[in-house]
Every structure is written in structure tokens, then in C-alpha cells.
């Protein structure tokens, strides 16, 4: 599988996980004592972990770009800062999410970092939707042959 195909399928997977995770956030039942950890809550926890790991894989697949920006050989310092902030907030949301049921402070931190990560991921996805659509179109018109997809 070439680099463009790999990045495309990683992006599609992350996009789907993000959509499912957003949908699950609205399902947990709130009771007087707080959040009831039902099926949607557990599914949200698992998908959030997968989403965070997938984003780390995605970032690792672009490591050369990170290095080029950091050494001044490529433009994109603001994009690097924004992407780094999203990854950090995702990690904080993930870590704080595991202690939500035990601490009110962790719950607030989880909500705050979760919202920031969500906003960052949606902005990142929207900015990349044109590349994803173009790559999908080239992939489909090539008859599913992955070697015919041009490299990014």
C-alpha cells in the first residue's frame, strides 16, 4: 500500500471514529448523582482511545513534515502548533476521562479538553476534506488499484 492510500484509509477511519464518538457523547444518561456509565459511555471510552491512538499514528506518518517545519525547511509552523495542541488536548481528555466517575475536577477537565479536542479535530477534518474527496475520486476512477493513486 502506498503512502497516499495508507494516509487516505487512516483519515477515513479517523473521520468515522470521530463521527461515532460525537454521536455517543450525547447518549450517556445524566442522573442526579452525575453520569451513569451505560453502554454509550463505555463505547465512547473505547472509541476515544482508538481515536487518540489513530491520531498518534496519523501524526507519526507525517513525521518528516514535522521535522521539516521544525527545522525551517517547510512552511506550516502555525498548522504544526494547532495540530500539536489538538494532540495534547486529546491526550489530556483521554487521561482525565478515566477518572471522570471519581472526581468532579477530572470531569470538568475532561469536558473542557474534550470540547477543545473536538473543535480542533473537526477543523482539521474540514480543512482536509478536499484532499480526502479528491483522493477518493482518483481511487475510484482508478478501479480500486492502489498503485494508480498519485502520491501526496
N, C-alpha and C positions, 0 to 999 in steps of 0.2 A: 504494500500500500504506500503510495507516495505521500509526501508531506501535506499537500493540499487536501487530499482525500482524508487523511488522518485528522487534520485540523477541522475539516468540514464535519465529520462524524462526531468529533468531540464537541464542537459547537452545537450541533443539533441535539445531542444528548443533554448538554447543559441547559439548553433552551427549554427542552421538555421537562427536565427536573425542576427548573425554576418555575415553570407554569404550574406543575403539580404542587410544588411547595407553597406557592402563593395561594392556591386554592385550599390547601389544607390548613393554612393559618386561620381562616375564617370558621373552620368547623369545630375546634375544641369548645366544649361546653364550659361556661363560666358559672360557678356556683358562689354562694355567699362566702365560702372559705377560700375561694380562688379558682384555679384552673383544675378541672377534672381530667386526669390523664387517661383519656379513652383511646380508641384505635387511631383517630386522626392525629392525636398528639404524638403517639409513638411513631406513626408513619412520617409525620413532619420531622421528628428527630432523626430517623434513619435517612430520609431523603436529604435533609440538611447536611448530614455527614457526607453522603455521596456527592452532593453539590460542592461542598468545600474541597473534598479530595479531587474532584474533577477539575475545579478551578485551579488547584495547585498543579495538576498535570498539564492543564492548558497553559499556565504561566511558564512551567518548565519547558514546554515545547517551543516557547518563544524566547528562550534564554539568550540566544545570540543577539536578538533585538535589544533586550535589556542591557546586555554588555555594551552594545554599540551606542546606545543612548547615554549610558553612564560614562563612557569614555569620550563622548562628544563626536563620535563618528556618524551618528544618525540623529535626526530631529525627533522630538516627541517627549521631551522632559516632562511637560505637564500631563500628558497621557500616562506616562510612567508613574508619576506621583498619584494620579487619580486611581489607576489600577492597583497600585500598592496599597492605597487607603482602603479600597474595596476588599482586598485580600485580608488585610489586618482586621477590618470590621467583621468580616465573615468568621475569621478565627475566634475573635472575641465573642461573637454571637454564639458560635458553636460551643465554646468552653462554658460560657455563662448559662447556656441552655440546659446543661446537665445538672445545674444546681437550682433551677427555677423553682422547683417544688419545695425547696428547703429554705429559701431566703427571698425576702421581698426586694432587697437591694439587687440581688442577682437577676430577679425578674425584670426590674426596671432597666438594668444594664443590657439584658438580653433583648428587651423590646427596642431600646434605643439603637443598639448596634445592629439588630436585625433590620430595622427600618432603613438605616443608612446603607447597609449592605444591599438590601433590596433595591433601593433607589439607584445605587451605583451599578448593580448588575443589569437593571432594566435600561439605564442609559447606555451601558456598554453594548448590550444586545441590540438596541435600536440603532446605534452607530454602526454596527456590523451587519445589519440585516441586508443591506445592499450586496455586500460581498457574499453572504450566505445564499441569497436568491440567485445571483449570477453564477455562483459555483454549482448550485443545484441544477440550473438550466443547462450549463455546459455538461454536467454529469449525465443528465437525462438525454440530451441530444447526442451524446457520445455512445448511447446504447448501454450504459452501465459499465463500460470498460474504464477502469480506474486509471490506466496509463495515459488515456487521452485527455485527462483533466489537466489544464495548464498549472504549473507550479506557481505558488504565491510568492 
